[in-house]
């Protein structure tokens, strides 16, 4: 198992990655466009949930990044 600081550093690198940012933004735009064009309510609802769930990955990466910062501060004490 990787230590929290290493995980946090890797998470930060992913968050800072232009490729990740572009992929995430493109995915959100694509799903939003599909949602806007969907005709059936159940289709729109499914796409809305998909759109919102795309935020879970960067959110988790930020949690890992922030945990690493906390662990660094604790180690310095």
Secondary structure, DSSP 8 states (H G I E B T S, - for coil): ---HHHHHHHHHHHHH-HHHHHHHHHHHHHHHHHHHH--SHHHHHHHHHHHHHTHHHHHHHHHHHHHHHHHHHHHH-
